C-alpha cells in the first residue's frame, strides 16, 4: 500500500492527517474530518496544478464528485485561435478547420500547432489527474484508523479496491464514495429494516440529547447542531422548527429551568429561528450573571 510519506510532488504532510477518521464517527464528525483533510491538503501542498486542486476539491467534497475532464476536439482547439478573450467576437467560431487555414495568416502551420498543443495539453492533464488521484488515495487511506479501515473492509467494493490483483485497484474516487456511504449515508449493504432502525436511532439520539454536567452552553449548542445535522443527512424524518426548538430547550440543564419554562408554558412566543433561540438562551445567561453580580456587590 502507498504511504503518503513516499508520495512526492507536493501532497500535504501526512503526519497531521494520519488516523483522524475513526470507526465510531457519525456523519457530522466525518464531514468535519474530511473538511479538515481537504483544507490541510490544499494549504500545505506545493503542487499548484489546476487539476490537483480540482481532484482534491471533488474527491473530498461531500458527497464526492467525479472530475469532469473532457478533451477539446481539434475543431474547438483550432477555433480558439480567433478568441482573444477580450470580449470581442470570435470570427472563427463557425468555421471548419479548412476554412480557418484559409482565413488566418500562415493558417496551415498555426492550425497544426494548435492541434499539437491540444494533444499535449490533454496528455499533461490526464497525467496530472492520475498523479493527484494517487496522492489523494494515499492521504485518504492513511487518514483511516485501523478500526475505521476494518469497518470499511466489511464492504466488498472496498475490499476489491484494496486488492492489488484487482484491475483498477486503489481508485481514490471509489474509496471516497464508499467512505461517504459507510460513514454518512450508512446505506451500503443495508436492508430496509436496518435502514429504518438506523433512522430511528438518529431520531432518538437527537430527542434524548441533554446538556451534560459542566458542559458550556456553546458546547451544548455545537453538540446539538451536530446531532441535528447527522439526523437530517442520515435520513431522519423532518421535524418542524417548533419541534426542534422544544427538543433543544428540553435538553438544557436545570440552570436554564426558568428560561425553558417561559417557552414551554407559552408565556413568551417562540423565536422565529433556531439561531434566535440560541441568542435568547445566551442573553438569558448574561442577564442571570448580571443579576447575581448585582446581588454580590
Secondary structure, DSSP 8 states (H G I E B T S, - for coil): ---GGG--SS---GGGTTT-B-TT--HHHHHHHHHHHHHHHHHH-----HHHHHHHHHHTSSS----------HHHHHHGGG--SSS---TTTT--HHHHHHHSTTHHHHHHHHHHHHHHHHHHHHHHHHHHHHHHHHHHHHTB-HHHHHHHTTSHHHHHHH-TTSTT-S-HHHHHHHHHIIIII--TT--HHHHHHHHHHHHHHHHT----TT--HHHHHHHHHHHHHHHHHTT-----HHHHHHHHHHTS-GGGHHHHHHHHTTSS---SSHHHHHHHHHHHHHHHHHHHHHHH-
